[in-house]
Amino acid sequence: MRGSTTAGDGLLATALRAFERRFLARALRRAHGHVGDAAAALGIHRRALERKMDAYDLRDAAAAARAEAGTPGPRDCGNGSAKSADR
């Protein structure tokens, strides 16, 4: 019924959040932890993906994917483009 609130509304929202978190984590793994590449594959802006990563606590997942792939992260490049650590 349109406009009604039921206990199922919470279940759907929970399921959608869980799906999005898994979907984003998989995109980060496929991109070897590179946020820009994952965002491009998802068709969203890199900053939008970063906000979602913060919301779903996926920063560690990106770092783990980089480590597994043996690729440097933004703080490991040594080119002065590192983001501040207090972010």
N, C-alpha and C positions, 0 to 999 in steps of 0.2 A: 504494500500500500504506500503510495507516495506521501512523503511528509511525516510518516509515522516514525517513532523511535522505538526500536526493540533491542533486546539484548544481542541480537545478531549483528547490529551495526558495529559494535565493538569488536566482534570476532572478525568481521570483514576488514576493518581498519588494521587490526593486528596482523592478519594474513597478508594484506597488501604491503605493510611495512617489512615483514619478514621476507617476502618475495623480492622487494626492491633492494633490500640489503644484500641478499644472496646474489642477485643479478649484478649489482655494482661490484661486489667482491670478485665475481667471475670475470667481469670486464677488466678489472685491475690486474688479475692474474694473467689473463690473455695478453695484456699490454706490458707484462713484466714489471708492473708497478709504476709505469710512466703515466702520470695523471693526464697529461695532454693527449697522449695516444688513446687512452681509454675514453676520454671525453669525446674525441673525434669519432671513435667507433660507435659510441652511444648517440651521437648526433646532438650533443649538448655542449655548452661553453665550459671550458676548463674550470672557471670559477664556480659555476653551478655544481659541477661534480665535487669540487673541494668542499662546498657547503654541505652537500649530501654526505660526504665522507665524515665531516665533523658531526653531523646529526646522527649518523649510524656508527660512529667510532671506528672508522675504517682506515685511519692513518697507519695503524700498525699492520694492517693487511697489505697495504701498498708497499710498506717497507719490507715486509716478509717476502712479497713477490719479487721485489728488486734483489733481495739477498739471494733468493733461490735461483734467479736468473743470472746472478753475478753482475748486475748492472749497478752503476753508482746512483745514489740518490741526490737530491738537490744540494745537500750539505757536503757531499763527497766529490763534487766536480772540481773544486778548487779554482773556479773562474770568477769568484766574487758575486755570483748571483744567488747565493744562499738566502733563504728567508730567515727572518729572525727566529731564534729558538723560543721566544716567549709567546708565540702565536698560538 
